[in-house]
């Protein structure tokens, strides 16, 4: 059977999010974390405005791509206030992660929608892939684990991103160190299969392409955009159900955790696999688009997601 998915040897900015140099250093993260945990969330939130203002003023590429995205999500020209709110939401969610990783869930008002889907998978004992996005807070998903006994979660991410995350987490004094499987290694699929067989939930982010991996053009917020095929092919090969998950920040200390069904590959024949993957990606993109429209400041792709030429950008 011929390959129905495209490969992208020269997508503009396709991997730019992972190639961008890190701003700041470990000691800054440690200092901010210590101050935040000692002074409390409300007092330390003043730092977030400084961080958002810095990126607003001195990161033109992020500002430009934020404006491109917000024009689509808001269906109007994004104002300076919109772009600042986008950056502030991003800073807020990173800040809140400190408290969530220290098990301070009581600080937050968390509404959960769709937890019965996780309960169903847990009772079956088969494990499940949680297909997330750079949308809101993935750490909020652990709130469900506090409500449903037996839930275990692990995050699968690309090696370079995992290295950066682990470097930051190792500098912080945290009660919880997330379990991370590094994608791209020889035994990554084996590790994922093992954890799924143990009944774990494996989280993957499905809204960014890396390098030359296969992708599919899907209509998203008004124009075709490239969505990676790899995570879905893994789900199909492993014959697992896939749920969409996102922890949406709703202002103040409020979050809304949403869980939606996407696909179930447990009984898909091999000859129907590509069509099922195609349908699953379209369903995923439609869910992501819906939440981008209802919670526009929660999606954090500060790069050229649609591969737009500069002259095609309006607003």
TALINMO-V64068 format. One record per residue. RES is the residue in one letter. PHI is phi in degrees with one decimal (999 if undefined). PSI is psi in whole degrees, -180 to 180 (999 if undefined). Layout:
RES/PHI/PSI
RES/PHI/PSI
This chain:
X/999/134
X/-69.9/153
X/-71.2/115
X/-84.0/-7
X/-107.9/152
X/-90.2/157
X/-112.7/153
X/-124.0/81
X/-69.2/-25
X/-136.3/36
X/-64.8/129
X/-65.6/120
X/71.4/12
X/-58.3/-33
X/-116.5/14
X/-62.3/-28
X/-64.8/-29
X/-92.9/-19
X/-90.2/-14
X/-64.1/138
X/-65.2/145
X/-73.2/135
X/-97.0/139
X/89.0/-174
X/-151.6/175
X/-60.2/-40
X/-65.9/-31
X/-66.4/-45
X/-59.5/-42
X/-64.3/-43
X/-65.7/-45
X/-63.5/-42
X/-63.8/-46
X/-61.8/-44
X/-64.2/-42
X/-66.7/-43
X/-71.5/-29
X/-80.8/-42
X/-87.6/-18
X/96.7/163
X/-64.9/-46
X/-63.9/-47
X/-68.2/-40
X/-80.5/-9
X/-65.1/-17
X/-60.0/-31
X/-62.8/-30
X/-64.7/-35
X/-67.7/-34
X/-65.9/-43
X/-65.3/-47
X/-62.4/-41
X/-65.8/-38
X/-60.8/-51
X/-66.9/-34
X/-62.6/-39
X/-89.4/-33
X/-120.5/12
X/-126.9/78
X/-62.7/-34
X/-65.4/-45
X/-63.2/-42
X/-63.3/-42
X/-64.3/-44
X/-75.1/-30
X/-61.8/-44
X/-63.8/-40
X/-60.8/-49
X/-63.8/-48
X/-63.2/-33
X/-59.0/-37
X/-75.0/-48
X/-67.3/-38
X/-88.5/-12
X/59.5/35
X/-164.5/170
X/-65.8/131
X/-77.9/129
X/-85.1/171
X/-59.8/-37
X/-62.3/-41
X/-61.5/-47
X/-66.6/-36
X/-68.0/-41
X/-61.8/-36
X/-62.3/-49
X/-66.1/-38
X/-66.8/-37
X/-62.9/-43
X/-60.8/-47
X/-63.6/-38
X/-62.7/-44
X/-67.2/-39
X/-64.2/-41
X/-63.1/-46
X/-64.7/-26
X/-60.6/-32
X/-57.7/-44
X/-74.7/-38
X/-66.4/-39
X/-73.8/-11
X/-104.4/19
X/60.1/31
X/-95.7/55
X/-67.9/-24
X/-65.3/-16
X/-73.6/-14
X/-119.2/148
X/-98.0/106
X/-115.1/117
X/-95.6/131
X/-114.5/128
X/-123.2/116
X/103.8/14
X/-63.5/-23
X/-63.8/-26
X/-66.8/-40
X/-68.3/-38
X/-61.8/-38
X/-65.6/-43
X/-67.6/-40
X/-61.5/-43
X/-65.5/-30
X/-77.2/-24
X/71.7/21
X/-98.8/-10
X/76.9/167
X/-160.2/149
X/-93.5/128
X/-100.4/107
X/-89.4/104
X/-97.6/-166
X/-152.4/175
X/-79.6/59
X/-130.1/113
X/66.8/-148
X/-114.4/121
X/-74.1/-27
X/-63.1/-26
X/-61.3/-25
X/-58.7/-27
X/-66.5/-16
X/-62.8/-34
X/-67.3/-37
X/-61.1/-25
X/-77.4/-20
X/-96.2/-30
X/-114.3/110
X/-60.7/143
X/93.0/-5
X/-78.4/129
X/-126.5/136
X/-129.3/145
X/-137.4/148
X/-107.5/132
X/-107.5/126
X/-147.6/162
X/-65.5/150
X/-55.5/-45
X/-65.9/-41
X/-65.7/-41
X/-61.7/-39
X/-61.5/-45
X/-64.0/-45
X/-62.7/-46
X/-64.6/-35
X/-63.4/-41
X/-69.5/-47
X/-64.5/-35
X/-67.5/-21
X/-85.2/-9
X/-107.9/148
X/-90.3/90
X/-111.6/147
X/-74.7/-31
X/-121.5/125
X/-107.8/111
X/-58.4/142
X/-81.6/126
X/-126.0/129
X/-99.6/127
X/-86.3/111
X/-69.5/153
X/93.7/-8
X/-89.5/163
X/-62.1/-39
X/-101.7/14
X/-60.4/-47
X/-63.8/-37
X/-64.3/-42
X/-63.1/-42
X/-64.2/-45
X/-60.7/-42
X/-61.7/-46
X/-67.7/-36
X/-65.9/-42
X/-62.9/-26
X/-83.1/0
X/89.6/13
X/-80.4/161
X/-99.8/127
X/-109.6/118
X/-91.1/134
X/-134.9/145
X/-97.5/125
X/-110.9/23
X/-120.5/22
X/-144.2/139
X/-94.6/152
X/-125.1/125
X/54.8/-125
X/-102.1/17
X/-67.0/153
X/-61.9/147
X/-144.5/169
X/-132.5/132
X/-78.8/122
X/-127.8/137
X/-62.6/126
X/-148.2/116
X/53.8/41
X/100.3/-12
X/-148.1/156
X/-63.6/140
X/-137.6/150
X/-82.6/124
X/-115.2/134
X/-67.1/147
X/-94.7/-29
X/-49.2/-51
X/-60.7/-34
X/-76.4/-35
X/-65.1/-38
X/-62.7/-43
X/-62.2/-39
X/-68.9/-43
X/-64.3/-39
X/-81.0/-8
X/54.4/60
X/-125.5/156
X/-74.1/155
X/-127.7/130
X/-117.6/143
X/-84.6/140
X/-144.0/141
X/-157.4/140
X/-104.8/96
X/-83.6/128
X/-81.1/129
X/-116.7/16
X/98.6/156
X/53.5/-123
X/-110.7/25
X/-101.9/135
X/-130.6/151
X/-124.4/114
X/-91.4/119
X/-111.2/137
X/-132.4/122
X/-130.5/145
X/-71.5/142
X/-120.1/-56
X/-158.6/159
X/-134.5/107
X/-94.5/11
X/-63.4/-28
X/-130.4/25
X/-81.4/122
X/-63.6/153
X/-58.2/-37
X/-70.9/-17
X/-102.6/5
X/-64.5/-46
X/-62.7/-41
X/-64.6/-39
X/-67.2/-38
X/-63.9/-44
X/-57.5/-48
X/-62.8/-39
X/-65.8/-42
X/-65.7/-40
X/-62.9/-41
X/-64.6/-44
X/-60.3/-47
X/-62.6/-37
X/-66.4/-41
X/-64.5/-46
X/-60.9/-43
X/-60.9/-42
X/-60.0/-44
X/-74.8/-29
X/-65.1/-33
X/-76.6/-38
X/-81.6/-28
X/-133.4/66
X/-61.7/-28
X/-82.4/1
X/-91.5/-8
X/-98.2/126
X/-118.1/66
X/-112.3/92
X/-92.5/50
X/-146.1/179
X/-78.0/79
X/-63.7/-37
X/-89.9/1
X/56.6/46
X/-82.2/137
X/-71.5/148
X/-53.3/-36
X/-75.0/-12
X/-90.7/-4
X/-86.9/130
X/-113.9/159
X/88.5/999
